[in-house]
Amino acid sequence: MTFTNFALNCMNKVYVNTFLKFVNKILKIFAISCVKKIVVLDF
């Protein structure tokens, strides 16, 4: 394994982790807003 491949693998892992955290945040915000809309519609 060359150093370039190693560096790219590390970058990919960091990128994927950051992306997943970002997606989780968006999903949480989306879920919370959906729940709020449902609650507002129900009551």
ROSE-4610 file (N, C-alpha, C; in Angstrom, 1 decimal, always signed):
// ROSE-4610
residu = [M/M/M/T/T/T/F/F/F/T/T/T/N/N/N/F/F/F/A/A/A/L/L/L/N/N/N/C/C/C/M/M/M/N/N/N/K/K/K/V/V/V/Y/Y/Y/V/V/V/N/N/N/T/T/T/F/F/F/L/L/L/K/K/K/F/F/F/V/V/V/N/N/N/K/K/K/I/I/I/L/L/L/K/K/K/I/I/I/F/F/F/A/A/A/I/I/I/S/S/S/C/C/C/V/V/V/K/K/K/K/K/K/I/I/I/V/V/V/V/V/V/L/L/L/D/D/D/F/F/F]
num = [1/1/1/2/2/2/3/3/3/4/4/4/5/5/5/6/6/6/7/7/7/8/8/8/9/9/9/10/10/10/11/11/11/12/12/12/13/13/13/14/14/14/15/15/15/16/16/16/17/17/17/18/18/18/19/19/19/20/20/20/21/21/21/22/22/22/23/23/23/24/24/24/25/25/25/26/26/26/27/27/27/28/28/28/29/29/29/30/30/30/31/31/31/32/32/32/33/33/33/34/34/34/35/35/35/36/36/36/37/37/37/38/38/38/39/39/39/40/40/40/41/41/41/42/42/42/43/43/43]
x = [+0.9/+0.0/+0.9/+0.7/+1.5/+1.0/+1.8/+1.4/+0.2/+0.2/-1.0/-2.3/-2.3/-3.5/-3.9/-2.9/-3.2/-3.8/-3.3/-3.8/-5.2/-5.4/-6.8/-7.8/-7.4/-8.3/-8.6/-7.6/-7.9/-8.9/-8.6/-9.5/-10.9/-11.0/-12.4/-13.1/-12.4/-13.0/-13.5/-12.7/-13.0/-14.2/-14.2/-15.2/-16.6/-16.5/-17.7/-18.3/-17.4/-17.9/-18.6/-17.9/-18.5/-19.8/-19.9/-21.1/-22.2/-21.9/-22.9/-23.4/-22.5/-23.0/-23.9/-23.5/-24.3/-25.7/-25.8/-27.0/-27.9/-27.2/-28.0/-28.6/-27.8/-28.4/-29.6/-29.5/-30.6/-31.8/-31.6/-32.7/-33.4/-32.6/-33.1/-34.0/-33.4/-34.2/-35.5/-35.4/-36.5/-37.6/-37.1/-38.1/-38.7/-38.0/-38.6/-39.6/-39.3/-40.2/-41.5/-41.3/-42.5/-43.4/-42.7/-43.5/-44.2/-43.6/-44.2/-45.4/-45.3/-46.4/-47.6/-47.2/-48.3/-49.0/-48.2/-48.8/-49.7/-49.2/-50.0/-51.3/-51.2/-52.4/-53.4/-52.9/-53.8/-54.5/-53.8/-54.5/-55.1]
y = [-1.2/+0.0/+1.2/+2.1/+3.3/+4.4/+5.4/+6.4/+7.2/+7.3/+8.1/+7.3/+6.0/+5.2/+5.3/+5.3/+5.4/+6.7/+7.8/+9.2/+9.2/+8.7/+8.7/+8.0/+6.8/+6.0/+6.8/+7.5/+8.3/+9.4/+10.1/+11.2/+10.7/+9.5/+9.0/+8.7/+8.1/+7.7/+9.0/+10.0/+11.3/+11.9/+11.9/+12.5/+11.8/+10.4/+9.6/+9.9/+9.9/+10.2/+11.5/+12.6/+13.9/+13.9/+13.3/+13.3/+12.6/+11.5/+10.8/+11.6/+12.3/+13.2/+14.2/+14.8/+15.9/+15.3/+14.1/+13.5/+13.3/+12.8/+12.5/+13.8/+14.9/+16.2/+16.6/+16.5/+16.9/+16.0/+14.7/+13.8/+14.1/+14.4/+14.8/+16.0/+17.1/+18.3/+18.0/+17.2/+16.9/+16.2/+15.2/+14.4/+15.3/+16.2/+17.0/+18.0/+18.5/+19.4/+18.7/+17.4/+16.6/+16.3/+16.0/+15.7/+16.9/+18.1/+19.3/+19.6/+19.4/+19.6/+18.7/+17.4/+16.4/+16.8/+17.2/+17.6/+18.8/+19.8/+21.0/+20.6/+19.7/+19.3/+18.5/+17.7/+16.9/+17.8/+18.8/+19.5/+20.9]
z = [+0.0/+0.0/+0.0/-1.0/-1.1/-0.1/+0.1/+1.0/+0.4/-0.9/-1.5/-1.3/-1.5/-1.2/+0.3/+1.1/+2.6/+2.9/+2.3/+2.5/+2.0/+0.8/+0.2/+1.1/+1.6/+2.5/+3.7/+4.3/+5.5/+5.2/+4.1/+3.7/+3.5/+2.8/+2.5/+3.8/+4.8/+6.1/+6.8/+6.8/+7.5/+6.8/+5.4/+4.6/+4.9/+4.8/+5.1/+6.4/+7.5/+8.8/+8.9/+8.4/+8.4/+7.7/+6.5/+5.7/+6.5/+7.1/+7.9/+9.1/+9.8/+10.9/+10.3/+9.2/+8.5/+8.2/+7.6/+7.2/+8.5/+9.5/+10.8/+11.3/+11.3/+11.7/+10.9/+9.6/+8.7/+9.0/+9.1/+9.4/+10.7/+11.8/+13.1/+12.9/+12.3/+12.1/+11.4/+10.3/+9.5/+10.3/+11.1/+11.9/+12.9/+13.6/+14.6/+13.9/+12.8/+12.1/+11.7/+11.3/+10.9/+12.1/+13.2/+14.4/+14.9/+14.8/+15.2/+14.3/+13.0/+12.1/+12.4/+12.7/+13.0/+14.3/+15.3/+16.6/+16.4/+15.6/+15.3/+14.6/+13.6/+12.9/+13.8/+14.7/+15.6/+16.6/+17.1/+18.2/+17.7]
